[in-house]
Each structure stands twice: as C-alpha cells, then as structure tokens.
Amino acid sequence: MDIEIKRAELQTKYNNWIKKNTRRLVISFIAYIVIILINFLLLKKPKITLFSSFLFFTYTVYVLSLIWFIKNKLIANIDSVDFDVK
C-alpha cells in the first residue's frame, strides 16, 4: 500500500512539473511576441529579433524534450520503479 502511495506522489510531481513548465512556455511565448512587436514597431533592430528568436527556440526545444521524456520514459515506466532499495 505504501508503494502505491509513493508511485501516486511521484506521478503527481511529474504531472505538476509538466503543467508548471507548460505554463512557463506559454508565458515566454507571450513575452517573445511582445518583444518582437516592440522591435518591429519601435526599434527595428535585427539583432534583437535574431537573439530573442534563438533564445525562445532553444527554450522551447528544452522544455518540450523534457516533457516528452517525462511522459514517455518516466510516467510510462512508473510501475517498474522500486521504492524498496536501501
């Protein structure tokens, strides 16, 4: 019974991490769009566009790859986790 509770807690932590980082990704997307709009409307500097696009792209790849790993590797194999190792 204790092992099932630990598995449920672990799965809850994984799901909370996914929700939190998906929310962060959406917020960073909104910030990225605001930066691009300000740059196009006011500043017109291509370095800002290039740099912000690169940062957003790398952050997106990082977050989506971690979400994929958690869903496909960790949550899918949560039943095989041994909590009795000492």
PDB file of N, CA, C and O in Angstrom:
ATOM      1  N   MET A   1       0.824  -1.188   0.000  1.00  0.00           N
ATOM      2  CA  MET A   1       0.000   0.000   0.000  1.00  0.00           C
ATOM      3  C   MET A   1       0.871   1.256   0.000  1.00  0.00           C
ATOM      4  O   MET A   1       0.554   2.235  -0.675  1.00  0.00           O
ATOM      5  N   ASP A   2       1.954   1.226   0.748  1.00  0.00           N
ATOM      6  CA  ASP A   2       2.850   2.370   0.833  1.00  0.00           C
ATOM      7  C   ASP A   2       3.520   2.642  -0.517  1.00  0.00           C
ATOM      8  O   ASP A   2       3.757   3.796  -0.875  1.00  0.00           O
ATOM      9  N   ILE A   3       3.821   1.586  -1.254  1.00  0.00           N
ATOM     10  CA  ILE A   3       4.457   1.741  -2.564  1.00  0.00           C
ATOM     11  C   ILE A   3       3.509   2.421  -3.541  1.00  0.00           C
ATOM     12  O   ILE A   3       3.933   3.257  -4.338  1.00  0.00           O
ATOM     13  N   GLU A   4       2.242   2.071  -3.485  1.00  0.00           N
ATOM     14  CA  GLU A   4       1.258   2.702  -4.372  1.00  0.00           C
ATOM     15  C   GLU A   4       1.123   4.196  -4.074  1.00  0.00           C
ATOM     16  O   GLU A   4       0.953   5.004  -4.987  1.00  0.00           O
ATOM     17  N   ILE A   5       1.200   4.553  -2.807  1.00  0.00           N
ATOM     18  CA  ILE A   5       1.131   5.970  -2.428  1.00  0.00           C
ATOM     19  C   ILE A   5       2.354   6.716  -2.961  1.00  0.00           C
ATOM     20  O   ILE A   5       2.230   7.830  -3.469  1.00  0.00           O
ATOM     21  N   LYS A   6       3.535   6.103  -2.844  1.00  0.00           N
ATOM     22  CA  LYS A   6       4.753   6.728  -3.357  1.00  0.00           C
ATOM     23  C   LYS A   6       4.699   6.883  -4.868  1.00  0.00           C
ATOM     24  O   LYS A   6       5.124   7.906  -5.404  1.00  0.00           O
ATOM     25  N   ARG A   7       4.179   5.870  -5.560  1.00  0.00           N
ATOM     26  CA  ARG A   7       4.040   5.970  -7.020  1.00  0.00           C
ATOM     27  C   ARG A   7       3.069   7.083  -7.404  1.00  0.00           C
ATOM     28  O   ARG A   7       3.317   7.831  -8.349  1.00  0.00           O
ATOM     29  N   ALA A   8       1.974   7.188  -6.673  1.00  0.00           N
ATOM     30  CA  ALA A   8       0.997   8.245  -6.960  1.00  0.00           C
ATOM     31  C   ALA A   8       1.604   9.624  -6.700  1.00  0.00           C
ATOM     32  O   ALA A   8       1.368  10.560  -7.464  1.00  0.00           O
ATOM     33  N   GLU A   9       2.384   9.751  -5.623  1.00  0.00           N
ATOM     34  CA  GLU A   9       3.049  11.028  -5.337  1.00  0.00           C
ATOM     35  C   GLU A   9       4.057  11.380  -6.424  1.00  0.00           C
ATOM     36  O   GLU A   9       4.157  12.535  -6.838  1.00  0.00           O
ATOM     37  N   LEU A  10       4.801  10.380  -6.882  1.00  0.00           N
ATOM     38  CA  LEU A  10       5.788  10.607  -7.931  1.00  0.00           C
ATOM     39  C   LEU A  10       5.110  11.020  -9.235  1.00  0.00           C
ATOM     40  O   LEU A  10       5.580  11.925  -9.924  1.00  0.00           O
ATOM     41  N   GLN A  11       4.021  10.364  -9.566  1.00  0.00           N
ATOM     42  CA  GLN A  11       3.294  10.724 -10.780  1.00  0.00           C
ATOM     43  C   GLN A  11       2.684  12.121 -10.656  1.00  0.00           C
ATOM     44  O   GLN A  11       2.640  12.865 -11.635  1.00  0.00           O
ATOM     45  N   THR A  12       2.223  12.475  -9.480  1.00  0.00           N
ATOM     46  CA  THR A  12       1.694  13.818  -9.255  1.00  0.00           C
ATOM     47  C   THR A  12       2.789  14.868  -9.419  1.00  0.00           C
ATOM     48  O   THR A  12       2.552  15.925 -10.002  1.00  0.00           O
ATOM     49  N   LYS A  13       3.990  14.581  -8.907  1.00  0.00           N
ATOM     50  CA  LYS A  13       5.110  15.510  -9.076  1.00  0.00           C
ATOM     51  C   LYS A  13       5.453  15.691 -10.546  1.00  0.00           C
ATOM     52  O   LYS A  13       5.679  16.813 -11.001  1.00  0.00           O
ATOM     53  N   TYR A  14       5.494  14.589 -11.293  1.00  0.00           N
ATOM     54  CA  TYR A  14       5.787  14.671 -12.726  1.00  0.00           C
ATOM     55  C   TYR A  14       4.730  15.498 -13.453  1.00  0.00           C
ATOM     56  O   TYR A  14       5.063  16.359 -14.267  1.00  0.00           O
ATOM     57  N   ASN A  15       3.469  15.237 -13.162  1.00  0.00           N
ATOM     58  CA  ASN A  15       2.392  15.966 -13.832  1.00  0.00           C
ATOM     59  C   ASN A  15       2.399  17.445 -13.457  1.00  0.00           C
ATOM     60  O   ASN A  15       2.134  18.300 -14.303  1.00  0.00           O
ATOM     61  N   ASN A  16       2.700  17.751 -12.202  1.00  0.00           N
ATOM     62  CA  ASN A  16       2.794  19.154 -11.783  1.00  0.00           C
ATOM     63  C   ASN A  16       3.952  19.864 -12.480  1.00  0.00           C
ATOM     64  O   ASN A  16       3.835  21.030 -12.856  1.00  0.00           O
ATOM     65  N   TRP A  17       5.074  19.154 -12.651  1.00  0.00           N
ATOM     66  CA  TRP A  17       6.205  19.736 -13.354  1.00  0.00           C
ATOM     67  C   TRP A  17       5.824  20.048 -14.797  1.00  0.00           C
ATOM     68  O   TRP A  17       6.170  21.107 -15.320  1.00  0.00           O
ATOM     69  N   ILE A  18       5.114  19.128 -15.436  1.00  0.00           N
ATOM     70  CA  ILE A  18       4.686  19.344 -16.820  1.00  0.00           C
ATOM     71  C   ILE A  18       3.763  20.553 -16.910  1.00  0.00           C
ATOM     72  O   ILE A  18       3.923  21.388 -17.801  1.00  0.00           O
ATOM     73  N   LYS A  19       2.800  20.656 -15.998  1.00  0.00           N
ATOM     74  CA  LYS A  19       1.872  21.796 -16.017  1.00  0.00           C
ATOM     75  C   LYS A  19       2.607  23.114 -15.791  1.00  0.00           C
ATOM     76  O   LYS A  19       2.355  24.101 -16.482  1.00  0.00           O
ATOM     77  N   LYS A  20       3.525  23.122 -14.811  1.00  0.00           N
ATOM     78  CA  LYS A  20       4.252  24.343 -14.478  1.00  0.00           C
ATOM     79  C   LYS A  20       5.101  24.812 -15.657  1.00  0.00           C
ATOM     80  O   LYS A  20       5.113  26.001 -15.975  1.00  0.00           O
ATOM     81  N   ASN A  21       5.801  23.899 -16.298  1.00  0.00           N
ATOM     82  CA  ASN A  21       6.678  24.302 -17.386  1.00  0.00           C
ATOM     83  C   ASN A  21       5.923  24.584 -18.673  1.00  0.00           C
ATOM     84  O   ASN A  21       6.398  25.360 -19.502  1.00  0.00           O
ATOM     85  N   THR A  22       4.767  23.979 -18.861  1.00  0.00           N
ATOM     86  CA  THR A  22       3.928  24.344 -19.996  1.00  0.00           C
ATOM     87  C   THR A  22       3.417  25.769 -19.818  1.00  0.00           C
ATOM     88  O   THR A  22       3.366  26.539 -20.777  1.00  0.00           O
ATOM     89  N   ARG A  23       3.042  26.114 -18.604  1.00  0.00           N
ATOM     90  CA  ARG A  23       2.607  27.481 -18.304  1.00  0.00           C
ATOM     91  C   ARG A  23       3.754  28.473 -18.527  1.00  0.00           C
ATOM     92  O   ARG A  23       3.543  29.554 -19.078  1.00  0.00           O
ATOM     93  N   ARG A  24       4.954  28.109 -18.105  1.00  0.00           N
ATOM     94  CA  ARG A  24       6.111  28.977 -18.328  1.00  0.00           C
ATOM     95  C   ARG A  24       6.391  29.149 -19.819  1.00  0.00           C
ATOM     96  O   ARG A  24       6.766  30.231 -20.270  1.00  0.00           O
ATOM     97  N   LEU A  25       6.204  28.072 -20.575  1.00  0.00           N
ATOM     98  CA  LEU A  25       6.428  28.143 -22.015  1.00  0.00           C
ATOM     99  C   LEU A  25       5.436  29.097 -22.671  1.00  0.00           C
ATOM    100  O   LEU A  25       5.809  29.863 -23.560  1.00  0.00           O
ATOM    101  N   VAL A  26       4.190  29.057 -22.246  1.00  0.00           N
ATOM    102  CA  VAL A  26       3.179  29.972 -22.793  1.00  0.00           C
ATOM    103  C   VAL A  26       3.514  31.418 -22.421  1.00  0.00           C
ATOM    104  O   VAL A  26       3.388  32.317 -23.252  1.00  0.00           O
ATOM    105  N   ILE A  27       3.937  31.643 -21.183  1.00  0.00           N
ATOM    106  CA  ILE A  27       4.306  32.996 -20.755  1.00  0.00           C
ATOM    107  C   ILE A  27       5.519  33.498 -21.531  1.00  0.00           C
ATOM    108  O   ILE A  27       5.569  34.664 -21.923  1.00  0.00           O
ATOM    109  N   SER A  28       6.497  32.620 -21.751  1.00  0.00           N
ATOM    110  CA  SER A  28       7.668  33.048 -22.522  1.00  0.00           C
ATOM    111  C   SER A  28       7.301  33.302 -23.980  1.00  0.00           C
ATOM    112  O   SER A  28       7.906  34.159 -24.624  1.00  0.00           O
ATOM    113  N   PHE A  29       6.325  32.574 -24.510  1.00  0.00           N
ATOM    114  CA  PHE A  29       5.863  32.832 -25.874  1.00  0.00           C
ATOM    115  C   PHE A  29       5.208  34.210 -25.966  1.00  0.00           C
ATOM    116  O   PHE A  29       5.433  34.949 -26.924  1.00  0.00           O
ATOM    117  N   ILE A  30       4.407  34.543 -24.974  1.00  0.00           N
ATOM    118  CA  ILE A  30       3.766  35.865 -24.956  1.00  0.00           C
ATOM    119  C   ILE A  30       4.829  36.963 -24.847  1.00  0.00           C
ATOM    120  O   ILE A  30       4.740  37.983 -25.530  1.00  0.00           O
ATOM    121  N   ALA A  31       5.826  36.756 -23.996  1.00  0.00           N
ATOM    122  CA  ALA A  31       6.911  37.735 -23.872  1.00  0.00           C
ATOM    123  C   ALA A  31       7.689  37.851 -25.178  1.00  0.00           C
ATOM    124  O   ALA A  31       8.084  38.947 -25.575  1.00  0.00           O
ATOM    125  N   TYR A  32       7.905  36.725 -25.840  1.00  0.00           N
ATOM    126  CA  TYR A  32       8.599  36.724 -27.130  1.00  0.00           C
ATOM    127  C   TYR A  32       7.821  37.533 -28.166  1.00  0.00           C
ATOM    128  O   TYR A  32       8.407  38.328 -28.901  1.00  0.00           O
ATOM    129  N   ILE A  33       6.512  37.334 -28.228  1.00  0.00           N
ATOM    130  CA  ILE A  33       5.679  38.076 -29.173  1.00  0.00           C
ATOM    131  C   ILE A  33       5.714  39.575 -28.861  1.00  0.00           C
ATOM    132  O   ILE A  33       5.783  40.396 -29.776  1.00  0.00           O
ATOM    133  N   VAL A  34       5.668  39.932 -27.578  1.00  0.00           N
ATOM    134  CA  VAL A  34       5.739  41.348 -27.190  1.00  0.00           C
ATOM    135  C   VAL A  34       7.079  41.952 -27.606  1.00  0.00           C
ATOM    136  O   VAL A  34       7.120  43.067 -28.128  1.00  0.00           O
ATOM    137  N   ILE A  35       8.171  41.229 -27.381  1.00  0.00           N
ATOM    138  CA  ILE A  35       9.497  41.725 -27.770  1.00  0.00           C
ATOM    139  C   ILE A  35       9.575  41.920 -29.278  1.00  0.00           C
ATOM    140  O   ILE A  35      10.094  42.932 -29.749  1.00  0.00           O
ATOM    141  N   ILE A  36       9.063  40.962 -30.032  1.00  0.00           N
ATOM    142  CA  ILE A  36       9.090  41.067 -31.494  1.00  0.00           C
ATOM    143  C   ILE A  36       8.247  42.254 -31.965  1.00  0.00           C
ATOM    144  O   ILE A  36       8.666  43.000 -32.850  1.00  0.00           O
ATOM    145  N   LEU A  37       7.063  42.430 -31.376  1.00  0.00           N
ATOM    146  CA  LEU A  37       6.207  43.549 -31.772  1.00  0.00           C
ATOM    147  C   LEU A  37       6.843  44.899 -31.444  1.00  0.00           C
ATOM    148  O   LEU A  37       6.816  45.817 -32.264  1.00  0.00           O
ATOM    149  N   ILE A  38       7.413  45.017 -30.248  1.00  0.00           N
ATOM    150  CA  ILE A  38       8.083  46.272 -29.879  1.00  0.00           C
ATOM    151  C   ILE A  38       9.259  46.537 -30.812  1.00  0.00           C
ATOM    152  O   ILE A  38       9.499  47.673 -31.223  1.00  0.00           O
ATOM    153  N   ASN A  39       9.982  45.478 -31.137  1.00  0.00           N
ATOM    154  CA  ASN A  39      11.127  45.648 -32.026  1.00  0.00           C
ATOM    155  C   ASN A  39      10.684  46.099 -33.416  1.00  0.00           C
ATOM    156  O   ASN A  39      11.281  47.011 -33.989  1.00  0.00           O
ATOM    157  N   PHE A  40       9.652  45.474 -33.957  1.00  0.00           N
ATOM    158  CA  PHE A  40       9.204  45.847 -35.297  1.00  0.00           C
ATOM    159  C   PHE A  40       8.557  47.227 -35.331  1.00  0.00           C
ATOM    160  O   PHE A  40       8.716  47.965 -36.303  1.00  0.00           O
ATOM    161  N   LEU A  41       7.833  47.575 -34.279  1.00  0.00           N
ATOM    162  CA  LEU A  41       7.127  48.852 -34.290  1.00  0.00           C
ATOM    163  C   LEU A  41       8.007  50.038 -33.895  1.00  0.00           C
ATOM    164  O   LEU A  41       7.862  51.126 -34.451  1.00  0.00           O
ATOM    165  N   LEU A  42       8.910  49.838 -32.948  1.00  0.00           N
ATOM    166  CA  LEU A  42       9.668  50.970 -32.419  1.00  0.00           C
ATOM    167  C   LEU A  42      11.164  50.936 -32.744  1.00  0.00           C
ATOM    168  O   LEU A  42      11.716  51.925 -33.229  1.00  0.00           O
ATOM    169  N   LEU A  43      11.811  49.821 -32.482  1.00  0.00           N
ATOM    170  CA  LEU A  43      13.271  49.800 -32.524  1.00  0.00           C
ATOM    171  C   LEU A  43      13.846  49.450 -33.891  1.00  0.00           C
ATOM    172  O   LEU A  43      14.791  50.087 -34.356  1.00  0.00           O
ATOM    173  N   LYS A  44      13.278  48.447 -34.523  1.00  0.00           N
ATOM    174  CA  LYS A  44      13.723  47.980 -35.842  1.00  0.00           C
ATOM    175  C   LYS A  44      15.203  47.576 -35.844  1.00  0.00           C
ATOM    176  O   LYS A  44      15.972  47.973 -36.720  1.00  0.00           O
ATOM    177  N   LYS A  45      15.575  46.779 -34.844  1.00  0.00           N
ATOM    178  CA  LYS A  45      16.947  46.272 -34.770  1.00  0.00           C
ATOM    179  C   LYS A  45      16.917  44.763 -35.017  1.00  0.00           C
ATOM    180  O   LYS A  45      16.281  44.031 -34.258  1.00  0.00           O
ATOM    181  N   PRO A  46      17.586  44.289 -36.056  1.00  0.00           N
ATOM    182  CA  PRO A  46      17.534  42.854 -36.375  1.00  0.00           C
ATOM    183  C   PRO A  46      18.243  41.966 -35.353  1.00  0.00           C
ATOM    184  O   PRO A  46      17.922  40.784 -35.233  1.00  0.00           O
ATOM    185  N   LYS A  47      19.209  42.529 -34.613  1.00  0.00           N
ATOM    186  CA  LYS A  47      19.912  41.719 -33.612  1.00  0.00           C
ATOM    187  C   LYS A  47      18.971  41.290 -32.490  1.00  0.00           C
ATOM    188  O   LYS A  47      19.076  40.172 -31.985  1.00  0.00           O
ATOM    189  N   ILE A  48      18.064  42.163 -32.102  1.00  0.00           N
ATOM    190  CA  ILE A  48      17.101  41.824 -31.045  1.00  0.00           C
ATOM    191  C   ILE A  48      16.188  40.704 -31.514  1.00  0.00           C
ATOM    192  O   ILE A  48      15.906  39.769 -30.764  1.00  0.00           O
ATOM    193  N   THR A  49      15.727  40.798 -32.754  1.00  0.00           N
ATOM    194  CA  THR A  49      14.850  39.761 -33.302  1.00  0.00           C
ATOM    195  C   THR A  49      15.569  38.429 -33.380  1.00  0.00           C
ATOM    196  O   THR A  49      15.020  37.398 -32.992  1.00  0.00           O
ATOM    197  N   LEU A  50      16.790  38.447 -33.878  1.00  0.00           N
ATOM    198  CA  LEU A  50      17.557  37.216 -34.018  1.00  0.00           C
ATOM    199  C   LEU A  50      17.858  36.595 -32.659  1.00  0.00           C
ATOM    200  O   LEU A  50      17.688  35.390 -32.476  1.00  0.00           O
ATOM    201  N   PHE A  51      18.300  37.405 -31.711  1.00  0.00           N
ATOM    202  CA  PHE A  51      18.660  36.901 -30.392  1.00  0.00           C
ATOM    203  C   PHE A  51      17.443  36.367 -29.639  1.00  0.00           C
ATOM    204  O   PHE A  51      17.511  35.296 -29.036  1.00  0.00           O
ATOM    205  N   SER A  52      16.338  37.098 -29.667  1.00  0.00           N
ATOM    206  CA  SER A  52      15.142  36.633 -28.956  1.00  0.00           C
ATOM    207  C   SER A  52      14.568  35.384 -29.617  1.00  0.00           C
ATOM    208  O   SER A  52      14.053  34.505 -28.926  1.00  0.00           O
ATOM    209  N   SER A  53      14.647  35.294 -30.934  1.00  0.00           N
ATOM    210  CA  SER A  53      14.172  34.092 -31.623  1.00  0.00           C
ATOM    211  C   SER A  53      15.022  32.885 -31.251  1.00  0.00           C
ATOM    212  O   SER A  53      14.498  31.794 -31.025  1.00  0.00           O
ATOM    213  N   PHE A  54      16.328  33.084 -31.188  1.00  0.00           N
ATOM    214  CA  PHE A  54      17.221  31.991 -30.810  1.00  0.00           C
ATOM    215  C   PHE A  54      16.962  31.538 -29.376  1.00  0.00           C
ATOM    216  O   PHE A  54      16.904  30.338 -29.106  1.00  0.00           O
ATOM    217  N   LEU A  55      16.807  32.485 -28.462  1.00  0.00           N
ATOM    218  CA  LEU A  55      16.536  32.126 -27.067  1.00  0.00           C
ATOM    219  C   LEU A  55      15.212  31.389 -26.923  1.00  0.00           C
ATOM    220  O   LEU A  55      15.132  30.382 -26.218  1.00  0.00           O
ATOM    221  N   PHE A  56      14.184  31.880 -27.580  1.00  0.00           N
ATOM    222  CA  PHE A  56      12.885  31.230 -27.479  1.00  0.00           C
ATOM    223  C   PHE A  56      12.926  29.840 -28.100  1.00  0.00           C
ATOM    224  O   PHE A  56      12.337  28.907 -27.555  1.00  0.00           O
ATOM    225  N   PHE A  57      13.609  29.686 -29.230  1.00  0.00           N
ATOM    226  CA  PHE A  57      13.710  28.377 -29.876  1.00  0.00           C
ATOM    227  C   PHE A  57      14.421  27.375 -28.974  1.00  0.00           C
ATOM    228  O   PHE A  57      13.948  26.249 -28.819  1.00  0.00           O
ATOM    229  N   THR A  58      15.547  27.760 -28.378  1.00  0.00           N
ATOM    230  CA  THR A  58      16.277  26.823 -27.524  1.00  0.00           C
ATOM    231  C   THR A  58      15.478  26.475 -26.269  1.00  0.00           C
ATOM    232  O   THR A  58      15.481  25.326 -25.829  1.00  0.00           O
ATOM    233  N   TYR A  59      14.795  27.463 -25.692  1.00  0.00           N
ATOM    234  CA  TYR A  59      13.970  27.185 -24.513  1.00  0.00           C
ATOM    235  C   TYR A  59      12.813  26.251 -24.866  1.00  0.00           C
ATOM    236  O   TYR A  59      12.480  25.357 -24.089  1.00  0.00           O
ATOM    237  N   THR A  60      12.206  26.452 -26.024  1.00  0.00           N
ATOM    238  CA  THR A  60      11.109  25.589 -26.463  1.00  0.00           C
ATOM    239  C   THR A  60      11.587  24.162 -26.669  1.00  0.00           C
ATOM    240  O   THR A  60      10.929  23.221 -26.226  1.00  0.00           O
ATOM    241  N   VAL A  61      12.712  23.988 -27.327  1.00  0.00           N
ATOM    242  CA  VAL A  61      13.257  22.645 -27.540  1.00  0.00           C
ATOM    243  C   VAL A  61      13.573  21.986 -26.206  1.00  0.00           C
ATOM    244  O   VAL A  61      13.287  20.804 -26.018  1.00  0.00           O
ATOM    245  N   TYR A  62      14.159  22.734 -25.279  1.00  0.00           N
ATOM    246  CA  TYR A  62      14.499  22.206 -23.959  1.00  0.00           C
ATOM    247  C   TYR A  62      13.254  21.737 -23.205  1.00  0.00           C
ATOM    248  O   TYR A  62      13.214  20.612 -22.705  1.00  0.00           O
ATOM    249  N   VAL A  63      12.249  22.592 -23.125  1.00  0.00           N
ATOM    250  CA  VAL A  63      11.046  22.255 -22.358  1.00  0.00           C
ATOM    251  C   VAL A  63      10.280  21.111 -23.014  1.00  0.00           C
ATOM    252  O   VAL A  63       9.848  20.186 -22.326  1.00  0.00           O
ATOM    253  N   LEU A  64      10.105  21.159 -24.325  1.00  0.00           N
ATOM    254  CA  LEU A  64       9.344  20.103 -24.997  1.00  0.00           C
ATOM    255  C   LEU A  64      10.063  18.758 -24.949  1.00  0.00           C
ATOM    256  O   LEU A  64       9.412  17.717 -24.853  1.00  0.00           O
ATOM    257  N   SER A  65      11.393  18.763 -25.013  1.00  0.00           N
ATOM    258  CA  SER A  65      12.110  17.493 -24.904  1.00  0.00           C
ATOM    259  C   SER A  65      12.010  16.923 -23.489  1.00  0.00           C
ATOM    260  O   SER A  65      11.902  15.708 -23.322  1.00  0.00           O
ATOM    261  N   LEU A  66      12.045  17.783 -22.471  1.00  0.00           N
ATOM    262  CA  LEU A  66      11.871  17.290 -21.106  1.00  0.00           C
ATOM    263  C   LEU A  66      10.454  16.773 -20.862  1.00  0.00           C
ATOM    264  O   LEU A  66      10.268  15.762 -20.186  1.00  0.00           O
ATOM    265  N   ILE A  67       9.459  17.465 -21.410  1.00  0.00           N
ATOM    266  CA  ILE A  67       8.079  16.990 -21.275  1.00  0.00           C
ATOM    267  C   ILE A  67       7.919  15.647 -21.972  1.00  0.00           C
ATOM    268  O   ILE A  67       7.278  14.743 -21.436  1.00  0.00           O
ATOM    269  N   TRP A  68       8.498  15.508 -23.163  1.00  0.00           N
ATOM    270  CA  TRP A  68       8.431  14.229 -23.874  1.00  0.00           C
ATOM    271  C   TRP A  68       9.099  13.130 -23.050  1.00  0.00           C
ATOM    272  O   TRP A  68       8.551  12.035 -22.922  1.00  0.00           O
ATOM    273  N   PHE A  69      10.279  13.414 -22.490  1.00  0.00           N
ATOM    274  CA  PHE A  69      10.993  12.416 -21.707  1.00  0.00           C
ATOM    275  C   PHE A  69      10.193  11.999 -20.482  1.00  0.00           C
ATOM    276  O   PHE A  69      10.115  10.810 -20.171  1.00  0.00           O
ATOM    277  N   ILE A  70       9.600  12.956 -19.786  1.00  0.00           N
ATOM    278  CA  ILE A  70       8.828  12.627 -18.587  1.00  0.00           C
ATOM    279  C   ILE A  70       7.610  11.793 -18.942  1.00  0.00           C
ATOM    280  O   ILE A  70       7.309  10.812 -18.262  1.00  0.00           O
ATOM    281  N   LYS A  71       6.906  12.175 -20.004  1.00  0.00           N
ATOM    282  CA  LYS A  71       5.701  11.429 -20.378  1.00  0.00           C
ATOM    283  C   LYS A  71       6.022  10.035 -20.882  1.00  0.00           C
ATOM    284  O   LYS A  71       5.366   9.070 -20.489  1.00  0.00           O
ATOM    285  N   ASN A  72       7.020   9.913 -21.746  1.00  0.00           N
ATOM    286  CA  ASN A  72       7.280   8.634 -22.404  1.00  0.00           C
ATOM    287  C   ASN A  72       8.222   7.714 -21.646  1.00  0.00           C
ATOM    288  O   ASN A  72       8.144   6.496 -21.804  1.00  0.00           O
ATOM    289  N   LYS A  73       9.085   8.248 -20.849  1.00  0.00           N
ATOM    290  CA  LYS A  73      10.058   7.406 -20.148  1.00  0.00           C
ATOM    291  C   LYS A  73       9.742   7.257 -18.661  1.00  0.00           C
ATOM    292  O   LYS A  73       9.760   6.145 -18.133  1.00  0.00           O
ATOM    293  N   LEU A  74       9.457   8.352 -17.991  1.00  0.00           N
ATOM    294  CA  LEU A  74       9.279   8.280 -16.545  1.00  0.00           C
ATOM    295  C   LEU A  74       7.867   7.843 -16.157  1.00  0.00           C
ATOM    296  O   LEU A  74       7.703   6.899 -15.383  1.00  0.00           O
ATOM    297  N   ILE A  75       6.848   8.522 -16.688  1.00  0.00           N
ATOM    298  CA  ILE A  75       5.476   8.167 -16.316  1.00  0.00           C
ATOM    299  C   ILE A  75       5.092   6.816 -16.898  1.00  0.00           C
ATOM    300  O   ILE A  75       4.372   6.051 -16.256  1.00  0.00           O
ATOM    301  N   ALA A  76       5.564   6.508 -18.109  1.00  0.00           N
ATOM    302  CA  ALA A  76       5.237   5.217 -18.721  1.00  0.00           C
ATOM    303  C   ALA A  76       5.846   4.056 -17.944  1.00  0.00           C
ATOM    304  O   ALA A  76       5.287   2.959 -17.936  1.00  0.00           O
ATOM    305  N   ASN A  77       6.977   4.281 -17.294  1.00  0.00           N
ATOM    306  CA  ASN A  77       7.661   3.216 -16.559  1.00  0.00           C
ATOM    307  C   ASN A  77       7.547   3.381 -15.049  1.00  0.00           C
ATOM    308  O   ASN A  77       8.367   2.845 -14.303  1.00  0.00           O
ATOM    309  N   ILE A  78       6.557   4.104 -14.601  1.00  0.00           N
ATOM    310  CA  ILE A  78       6.437   4.371 -13.162  1.00  0.00           C
ATOM    311  C   ILE A  78       6.093   3.103 -12.377  1.00  0.00           C
ATOM    312  O   ILE A  78       6.382   3.021 -11.183  1.00  0.00           O
ATOM    313  N   ASP A  79       5.489   2.130 -13.023  1.00  0.00           N
ATOM    314  CA  ASP A  79       5.154   0.884 -12.330  1.00  0.00           C
ATOM    315  C   ASP A  79       6.385   0.028 -12.051  1.00  0.00           C
ATOM    316  O   ASP A  79       6.349  -0.830 -11.169  1.00  0.00           O
ATOM    317  N   SER A  80       7.463   0.245 -12.782  1.00  0.00           N
ATOM    318  CA  SER A  80       8.670  -0.556 -12.576  1.00  0.00           C
ATOM    319  C   SER A  80       9.655   0.091 -11.601  1.00  0.00           C
ATOM    320  O   SER A  80      10.747  -0.439 -11.396  1.00  0.00           O
ATOM    321  N   VAL A  81       9.292   1.216 -11.000  1.00  0.00           N
ATOM    322  CA  VAL A  81      10.171   1.881 -10.028  1.00  0.00           C
ATOM    323  C   VAL A  81      10.162   1.079  -8.735  1.00  0.00           C
ATOM    324  O   VAL A  81       9.106   0.722  -8.213  1.00  0.00           O
ATOM    325  N   ASP A  82      11.366   0.802  -8.228  1.00  0.00           N
ATOM    326  CA  ASP A  82      11.495   0.035  -6.995  1.00  0.00           C
ATOM    327  C   ASP A  82      11.793   1.002  -5.850  1.00  0.00           C
ATOM    328  O   ASP A  82      12.865   1.605  -5.796  1.00  0.00           O
ATOM    329  N   PHE A  83      10.842   1.141  -4.949  1.00  0.00           N
ATOM    330  CA  PHE A  83      10.995   2.056  -3.818  1.00  0.00           C
ATOM    331  C   PHE A  83      11.612   1.377  -2.597  1.00  0.00           C
ATOM    332  O   PHE A  83      11.837   2.031  -1.578  1.00  0.00           O
ATOM    333  N   ASP A  84      11.886   0.090  -2.684  1.00  0.00           N
ATOM    334  CA  ASP A  84      12.415  -0.648  -1.540  1.00  0.00           C
ATOM    335  C   ASP A  84      13.936  -0.716  -1.526  1.00  0.00           C
ATOM    336  O   ASP A  84      14.499  -1.402  -0.673  1.00  0.00           O
ATOM    337  N   VAL A  85      14.609  -0.044  -2.422  1.00  0.00           N
ATOM    338  CA  VAL A  85      16.064  -0.064  -2.474  1.00  0.00           C
ATOM    339  C   VAL A  85      16.608   0.713  -1.282  1.00  0.00           C
ATOM    340  O   VAL A  85      16.181   1.833  -1.001  1.00  0.00           O
ATOM    341  N   LYS A  86      17.565   0.092  -0.585  1.00  0.00           N
ATOM    342  CA  LYS A  86      18.135   0.725   0.607  1.00  0.00           C
ATOM    343  C   LYS A  86      19.625   0.822   0.493  1.00  0.00           C
ATOM    344  O   LYS A  86      20.282   1.328   1.403  1.00  0.00           O
TER     345      LYS A  86
END
